[in-house]
């Protein structure tokens, strides 16, 4: 104990500090919350004198020796008993041993205080056990920055401020890396703001014309229409970060059927690309055109054209691209009495 004594004025000033539990002429008792905060900041690399100063203590009043003694005592208790070691043992201990027998009321009072402390310690340990399981479950497949964020949220929400080192060891990350992560919060927030701005621009290109696009199309749209130069890697990073997904085109089931039935097998090349033979109705061409409308809707136009005259002989429109769209077009052509066909070739 330091030999420095406090005057009545200094005692009144110390009593105003929320980190002081009680104070007398020769001793001072600090609150458990301050001891917990002290250990957390001390393990983070701060000096004891700096911590006391930042928490409203005058070094000239309490003395540097008293600070060093408190730091040594709390560090030793923390290393020995961890969380529980920082609790003020004088709440339940009887202080100096007394020679007289305790009265029944005193025995009951002391047992109640001891039971209350033990119940609090058990609840704290249960809470810590649940937190450990949750951290280990959420730790899987996380990058270090996400692990640091997980530790920070756990410490803040559950008031485990003195358990930082323990959580870092539990999840296999360095404590120095964790505190570097906290110090870089300002620059990280600035980068997050820039990413949010880039996200808004990318979403405009992503949803342009009513259908979703990939990173290549987004890059070209940003350059040509918004005069913005984004690298494709940045676009991919932003899309991955915010879950912007371009769906893959589903395979056409009719192509699979055609392949399995050999419907589109190779046939003899009778035309040899000589489409215009000067005879109307001899060579016919057919195709299906996609017609988008109303934003996300799609119509399909099937046509048959005379290769010699470029005249449309028959057509059919459908909202589904099935085999019927082709057969109905052929039926319309055959039912048109005004059209005479010279010869139908396999095209």
C-alpha positions as CSV (number, residue, x, y, z in Angstrom):
1,X,0.0,0.0,0.0
2,X,1.2,3.5,-0.8
3,X,2.1,5.8,2.1
4,X,0.4,8.7,0.4
5,X,-2.7,9.9,2.3
6,X,-5.7,11.8,0.9
7,X,-6.9,15.0,2.3
8,X,-10.7,15.6,2.8
9,X,-10.8,17.7,-0.4
10,X,-9.0,15.0,-2.4
11,X,-11.4,12.4,-1.0
12,X,-14.4,14.4,-2.1
13,X,-12.9,14.8,-5.6
14,X,-12.2,11.0,-5.8
15,X,-15.7,10.1,-4.7
16,X,-17.1,12.0,-7.7
17,X,-15.2,9.7,-10.1
18,X,-17.6,6.9,-11.2
19,X,-14.6,4.5,-11.3
20,X,-14.2,4.7,-7.5
21,X,-16.3,2.5,-5.3
22,X,-15.1,3.9,-2.0
23,X,-12.1,5.9,-0.7
24,X,-10.6,6.7,2.7
25,X,-7.6,8.6,3.9
26,X,-5.1,5.8,3.1
27,X,-6.9,3.5,0.6
28,X,-9.0,3.6,-2.5
29,X,-11.3,0.9,-3.9
30,X,-11.9,0.8,-7.6
31,X,-15.1,-0.4,-9.3
32,X,-15.1,-3.9,-11.0
33,X,-16.0,-2.2,-14.3
34,X,-12.9,0.0,-14.2
35,X,-10.7,-2.9,-13.4
36,X,-12.1,-4.8,-16.3
37,X,-11.7,-1.8,-18.6
38,X,-8.1,-1.3,-17.3
39,X,-7.1,-4.9,-18.1
40,X,-8.7,-4.7,-21.6
41,X,-6.8,-1.5,-22.4
42,X,-3.6,-2.7,-20.7
43,X,-3.5,-5.9,-22.8
44,X,-4.1,-3.7,-25.8
45,X,-0.7,-2.0,-25.1
46,X,-1.6,1.1,-23.1
47,X,0.5,2.1,-20.1
48,X,-1.2,2.0,-16.6
49,X,-0.6,5.7,-16.1
50,X,-2.2,6.6,-19.4
51,X,-5.3,4.4,-18.6
52,X,-5.7,6.1,-15.2
53,X,-5.4,9.6,-16.7
54,X,-8.0,8.9,-19.4
55,X,-10.4,7.7,-16.8
56,X,-10.4,10.9,-14.8
57,X,-7.7,10.2,-12.2
58,X,-5.1,12.8,-11.2
59,X,-1.7,11.1,-11.0
60,X,-0.4,13.7,-8.6
61,X,-3.2,12.9,-6.2
62,X,-3.2,9.1,-6.2
63,X,0.5,8.6,-6.8
64,X,2.4,6.7,-9.5
65,X,3.4,3.9,-7.0
66,X,-0.3,3.2,-6.1
67,X,-1.0,2.9,-9.9
68,X,1.9,0.4,-10.5
69,X,0.8,-1.6,-7.4
70,X,-2.8,-1.8,-8.6
71,X,-1.7,-2.8,-12.2
72,X,0.6,-5.5,-10.8
73,X,-2.1,-6.9,-8.5
74,X,-4.9,-6.9,-11.2
75,X,-2.6,-8.5,-13.8
76,X,-1.6,-11.3,-11.4
77,X,-5.2,-11.9,-10.4
78,X,-6.3,-11.9,-14.1
79,X,-3.6,-14.4,-15.1
80,X,-4.5,-16.7,-12.2
81,X,-8.3,-16.7,-12.2
82,X,-9.2,-14.8,-15.4
83,X,-12.7,-13.2,-15.3
84,X,-13.5,-14.0,-11.7
85,X,-10.1,-12.9,-10.4
86,X,-10.9,-9.2,-11.0
87,X,-14.0,-9.3,-8.8
88,X,-13.7,-7.5,-5.5
89,X,-13.2,-10.3,-3.0
90,X,-14.0,-8.0,-0.1
91,X,-17.7,-8.1,-1.0
92,X,-17.9,-11.6,0.6
93,X,-14.8,-11.9,2.8
94,X,-14.9,-11.0,6.4
95,X,-11.7,-8.9,6.3
96,X,-9.6,-9.4,9.4
97,X,-10.4,-12.6,11.2
98,X,-12.4,-12.1,14.4
99,X,-11.9,-14.2,17.5
100,X,-15.5,-14.0,18.8
101,X,-18.2,-16.4,17.6
102,X,-20.5,-15.1,14.8
103,X,-24.1,-14.6,15.7
104,X,-26.6,-16.7,13.6
105,X,-27.7,-13.5,11.8
106,X,-24.1,-12.8,10.8
107,X,-23.6,-16.4,9.6
108,X,-26.8,-16.2,7.5
109,X,-25.8,-12.9,6.0
110,X,-22.3,-14.0,5.0
111,X,-23.7,-17.3,3.5
112,X,-26.3,-15.3,1.5
113,X,-23.5,-13.0,0.1
114,X,-21.3,-16.0,-0.8
115,X,-24.2,-17.8,-2.5
116,X,-25.1,-14.7,-4.5
117,X,-21.5,-14.3,-5.7
118,X,-21.3,-18.0,-6.7
119,X,-24.6,-17.8,-8.5
120,X,-23.3,-14.8,-10.4
121,X,-20.1,-16.6,-11.3
122,X,-22.0,-19.7,-12.5
123,X,-24.3,-17.6,-14.7
124,X,-21.4,-15.8,-16.1
125,X,-19.6,-19.1,-16.9
126,X,-22.8,-20.5,-18.6
127,X,-23.1,-17.4,-20.7
128,X,-19.4,-17.7,-21.6
129,X,-19.9,-21.4,-22.6
130,X,-22.8,-20.5,-24.9
131,X,-20.8,-17.7,-26.4
132,X,-17.9,-20.0,-27.1
133,X,-20.0,-22.5,-29.0
134,X,-21.6,-19.7,-31.0
135,X,-18.2,-18.3,-31.9
136,X,-16.8,-21.6,-33.0
137,X,-19.9,-22.4,-35.1
138,X,-19.8,-19.0,-36.9
139,X,-16.0,-19.0,-37.2
140,X,-16.0,-21.7,-40.0
141,X,-15.1,-20.4,-43.5
142,X,-14.6,-16.8,-42.4
143,X,-11.8,-14.5,-43.4
144,X,-9.8,-12.8,-40.5
145,X,-11.6,-9.5,-41.0
146,X,-15.0,-11.2,-40.5
147,X,-13.6,-13.0,-37.4
148,X,-12.4,-9.7,-35.9
149,X,-15.9,-8.3,-36.5
150,X,-17.5,-11.3,-34.9
151,X,-15.2,-10.9,-31.8
152,X,-16.0,-7.2,-31.6
153,X,-19.8,-7.7,-31.7
154,X,-19.5,-10.5,-29.1
155,X,-17.4,-8.3,-26.7
156,X,-19.7,-5.3,-27.1
157,X,-23.1,-7.1,-26.9
158,X,-22.2,-9.4,-24.0
159,X,-19.9,-7.0,-22.1
160,X,-16.9,-9.4,-22.3
161,X,-14.4,-6.6,-22.6
162,X,-11.7,-8.3,-20.6
163,X,-12.1,-11.5,-22.6
164,X,-10.6,-10.2,-25.9
165,X,-7.4,-12.2,-25.7
166,X,-9.3,-15.3,-24.8
167,X,-11.6,-15.0,-27.8
168,X,-8.7,-14.3,-30.1
169,X,-6.9,-17.5,-28.9
170,X,-10.2,-19.4,-29.2
171,X,-10.7,-18.5,-32.8
172,X,-7.1,-18.6,-33.8
173,X,-6.4,-15.0,-34.7
174,X,-3.8,-12.6,-33.4
175,X,-4.7,-10.0,-30.7
176,X,-2.6,-7.4,-32.4
177,X,-4.4,-8.0,-35.7
178,X,-7.8,-7.5,-33.8
179,X,-6.7,-4.2,-32.4
180,X,-5.3,-3.1,-35.7
181,X,-8.7,-3.9,-37.2
182,X,-10.4,-1.7,-34.6
183,X,-8.0,1.2,-35.3
184,X,-8.7,1.0,-39.0
185,X,-12.5,1.4,-38.5
186,X,-12.5,5.0,-39.9
187,X,-10.7,4.0,-43.2
188,X,-12.8,0.9,-43.4
189,X,-16.0,2.9,-43.1
190,X,-14.8,5.2,-45.9
191,X,-14.1,2.2,-48.1
192,X,-17.5,0.8,-47.3
193,X,-19.1,4.1,-48.4
194,X,-17.2,4.1,-51.7
195,X,-18.4,0.5,-52.3
196,X,-22.0,1.5,-51.6
197,X,-21.7,4.2,-54.2
198,X,-20.2,1.8,-56.7
199,X,-23.0,-0.7,-55.9
200,X,-25.7,1.8,-56.8
201,X,-24.1,2.6,-60.2
202,X,-23.5,-1.1,-60.9
203,X,-27.2,-1.9,-60.1
204,X,-28.3,0.7,-62.7
205,X,-26.3,-1.1,-65.4
206,X,-27.3,-4.5,-64.0
207,X,-31.0,-3.8,-64.3
208,X,-30.9,-1.8,-67.5
209,X,-33.5,-2.7,-70.1
210,X,-35.3,-5.0,-67.7
211,X,-32.9,-8.0,-67.7
212,X,-29.9,-8.9,-65.5
213,X,-26.4,-8.8,-66.8
214,X,-23.0,-10.2,-66.1
215,X,-19.8,-8.3,-65.2
216,X,-18.7,-8.0,-68.9
217,X,-21.9,-6.4,-70.0
218,X,-22.0,-4.1,-67.0
219,X,-18.4,-2.9,-67.7
220,X,-19.4,-2.0,-71.3
221,X,-22.6,-0.2,-70.3
222,X,-20.8,1.9,-67.6
223,X,-18.1,2.9,-70.1
224,X,-20.4,3.7,-73.1
225,X,-23.5,5.1,-71.4
226,X,-22.3,6.4,-68.0
227,X,-18.7,7.4,-68.9
228,X,-17.4,5.5,-65.9
229,X,-14.3,3.3,-66.0
230,X,-14.6,0.3,-63.6
231,X,-12.3,-2.7,-63.9
232,X,-14.0,-6.0,-64.3
233,X,-12.4,-7.3,-61.1
234,X,-13.9,-4.4,-59.1
235,X,-17.4,-5.1,-60.6
236,X,-17.1,-8.8,-59.7
237,X,-16.0,-7.9,-56.2
238,X,-18.9,-5.5,-55.6
239,X,-21.4,-8.0,-57.1
240,X,-20.0,-10.8,-54.8
241,X,-20.0,-8.5,-51.7
242,X,-23.6,-7.4,-52.0
243,X,-25.0,-10.6,-53.5
244,X,-25.7,-9.2,-57.0
245,X,-26.1,-12.4,-59.0
246,X,-26.7,-12.8,-62.8
247,X,-28.7,-16.0,-63.3
248,X,-27.3,-18.4,-65.8
249,X,-29.5,-19.1,-68.8
250,X,-31.4,-22.3,-68.4
251,X,-30.6,-25.1,-70.9
252,X,-33.2,-25.4,-73.7
253,X,-35.0,-28.7,-73.1
254,X,-36.0,-29.0,-76.8
255,X,-32.4,-28.9,-77.9
256,X,-31.7,-31.9,-75.6
257,X,-34.7,-33.7,-77.1
258,X,-33.5,-32.9,-80.6
259,X,-30.1,-34.3,-79.9
260,X,-31.4,-37.4,-78.3
261,X,-33.8,-38.1,-81.2
262,X,-31.2,-37.0,-83.8
263,X,-33.9,-34.7,-85.2
264,X,-31.3,-32.2,-86.5
265,X,-29.0,-34.7,-88.1
266,X,-26.9,-33.6,-91.1
267,X,-28.7,-34.0,-94.4
268,X,-27.4,-33.6,-98.0
269,X,-26.6,-30.0,-99.0
270,X,-28.8,-29.8,-102.1
271,X,-29.0,-26.0,-102.3
272,X,-25.2,-25.3,-101.8
273,X,-26.2,-21.8,-100.7
274,X,-27.9,-21.1,-104.0
275,X,-31.1,-19.7,-102.4
276,X,-32.3,-17.5,-105.3
277,X,-33.1,-19.8,-108.2
278,X,-35.5,-17.5,-110.0
279,X,-38.5,-19.8,-109.4
280,X,-41.1,-18.6,-106.8
281,X,-42.3,-21.2,-104.4
282,X,-39.3,-23.5,-105.0
283,X,-37.0,-22.5,-102.1
284,X,-38.5,-21.6,-98.7
285,X,-36.7,-20.2,-95.7
286,X,-37.9,-20.3,-92.1
287,X,-36.7,-18.7,-88.9
288,X,-38.0,-17.8,-85.3
289,X,-37.5,-14.2,-84.0
290,X,-37.5,-13.1,-80.4
291,X,-39.7,-10.1,-79.6
292,X,-39.4,-8.5,-76.1
293,X,-42.3,-6.4,-74.9
294,X,-43.6,-5.0,-71.6
295,X,-40.2,-5.1,-69.9
296,X,-39.7,-8.7,-69.0
297,X,-42.2,-10.4,-71.4
298,X,-41.2,-12.2,-74.6
299,X,-43.0,-13.2,-77.8
300,X,-41.8,-15.5,-80.6
301,X,-42.5,-15.0,-84.3
302,X,-42.2,-17.9,-86.7
303,X,-42.1,-17.1,-90.4
304,X,-41.7,-18.8,-93.8
305,X,-40.2,-16.7,-96.6
306,X,-39.9,-17.2,-100.3
307,X,-36.2,-17.1,-101.1
308,X,-36.7,-15.9,-104.6
309,X,-39.2,-13.1,-104.0
310,X,-38.4,-12.3,-100.3
311,X,-42.2,-12.5,-99.7
312,X,-43.5,-13.7,-96.3
313,X,-45.8,-16.6,-97.1
314,X,-46.9,-17.4,-93.6
315,X,-46.2,-16.5,-90.0
316,X,-47.4,-17.4,-86.4
317,X,-46.9,-15.5,-83.1
318,X,-46.8,-17.3,-79.8
319,X,-45.8,-16.6,-76.2
320,X,-44.1,-20.0,-75.9
321,X,-41.2,-21.4,-78.0
322,X,-42.5,-25.0,-78.5
323,X,-42.8,-27.3,-81.4
324,X,-46.3,-26.0,-82.1
325,X,-45.0,-22.6,-83.3
326,X,-43.3,-24.3,-86.2
327,X,-46.0,-26.8,-87.1
328,X,-48.8,-24.1,-87.0
329,X,-46.8,-21.9,-89.3
330,X,-46.5,-24.8,-91.8
331,X,-50.2,-25.5,-91.5
332,X,-51.0,-21.8,-92.3
333,X,-48.8,-22.0,-95.4
334,X,-50.5,-25.2,-96.6
335,X,-54.0,-23.9,-96.0
336,X,-53.3,-20.7,-97.9
337,X,-54.9,-21.4,-101.3
338,X,-53.4,-18.3,-102.9
339,X,-49.9,-19.8,-102.6
340,X,-48.6,-22.4,-105.1
341,X,-45.5,-24.3,-104.2
342,X,-43.2,-25.6,-107.0
343,X,-41.3,-28.1,-104.9
344,X,-40.6,-28.4,-101.1
345,X,-37.0,-29.1,-100.2
346,X,-35.6,-30.3,-96.9
347,X,-34.1,-27.2,-95.3
